[in-house]
């Protein structure tokens, strides 16, 4: 069962999640065991939409089980590049990419070598 998040209209940020406006890459584990990667600048709102069946087509068919993690990105472009990069990685390296040190930005070169 997914973690409880505030209602979609609740402006208060969830503890441990980025503040609204901060672009980030996120990873969700779905009920079928697959991992779904996405980007947003309102993670609590976006995750609530996935859980409610109003998110991406994939998560409407394969309901989210839990939020595995997220990584802040400088802007939308960096987040989109990070999303592409994480989708190129094998499953066992995806969580490591989310845990990269803060000094490294969300870029494909960081994704290719998460243990710099």
VENFENMO-V945302 format. One record per residue. RES is the residue in three letters. BURIAL is I if it has 16 or more other ideal C-beta (glycine too) atoms within 10 Angstrom, else O. D_CENTER is the distance of its C-alpha to the mean C-alpha in Angstrom with 2 decimals. Layout:
RES & BURIAL & D_CENTER
RES & BURIAL & D_CENTER
This chain:
UNK & O & 17.34
UNK & I & 14.06
UNK & O & 14.26
UNK & O & 16.21
UNK & I & 14.65
UNK & O & 17.05
UNK & O & 18.45
UNK & O & 16.95
UNK & O & 19.86
UNK & O & 19.65
UNK & O & 19.21
UNK & O & 18.98
UNK & O & 15.71
UNK & I & 14.47
UNK & O & 15.46
UNK & O & 12.95
UNK & I & 10.36
UNK & I & 10.68
UNK & O & 13.65
UNK & O & 13.76
UNK & O & 14.24
UNK & I & 12.02
UNK & I & 9.84
UNK & I & 6.48
UNK & I & 4.05
UNK & I & 0.52
UNK & I & 3.84
UNK & I & 6.52
UNK & I & 10.16
UNK & I & 12.56
UNK & O & 16.21
UNK & O & 17.55
UNK & O & 15.84
UNK & O & 13.68
UNK & O & 10.05
UNK & I & 8.07
UNK & I & 5.62
UNK & I & 5.23
UNK & I & 5.89
UNK & I & 7.69
UNK & I & 10.20
UNK & I & 10.49
UNK & I & 7.56
UNK & I & 10.36
UNK & I & 12.05
UNK & I & 9.49
UNK & I & 8.72
UNK & I & 12.53
UNK & I & 13.17
UNK & I & 11.52
UNK & I & 13.61
UNK & O & 16.59
UNK & O & 16.62
UNK & O & 16.16
UNK & I & 12.76
UNK & O & 12.69
UNK & O & 15.83
UNK & O & 14.31
UNK & I & 12.90
UNK & O & 16.25
UNK & O & 18.06
UNK & I & 15.95
UNK & I & 14.97
UNK & I & 11.96
UNK & I & 13.38
UNK & O & 10.86
UNK & I & 7.48
UNK & I & 7.73
UNK & I & 6.03
UNK & I & 4.44
UNK & I & 6.88
UNK & I & 9.11
UNK & I & 10.73
UNK & O & 14.28
UNK & O & 14.13
UNK & O & 12.99
UNK & O & 14.79
UNK & I & 13.21
UNK & I & 9.63
UNK & O & 11.16
UNK & I & 12.95
UNK & I & 10.13
UNK & I & 8.56
UNK & O & 12.20
UNK & I & 12.75
UNK & I & 10.25
UNK & O & 11.74
UNK & O & 15.08
UNK & I & 14.73
UNK & O & 16.23
UNK & O & 14.30
UNK & O & 15.87
UNK & O & 14.61
UNK & I & 10.86
UNK & O & 10.54
UNK & O & 13.15
UNK & I & 11.31
UNK & I & 8.66
UNK & O & 11.99
UNK & I & 13.90
UNK & O & 16.32
UNK & O & 15.76
UNK & O & 18.54
UNK & O & 16.83
UNK & I & 14.93
UNK & I & 12.13
UNK & O & 14.74
UNK & O & 15.82
UNK & O & 18.60
UNK & I & 16.44
UNK & I & 14.51
UNK & O & 17.98
UNK & O & 19.21
UNK & I & 16.75
UNK & O & 19.86
UNK & O & 21.68
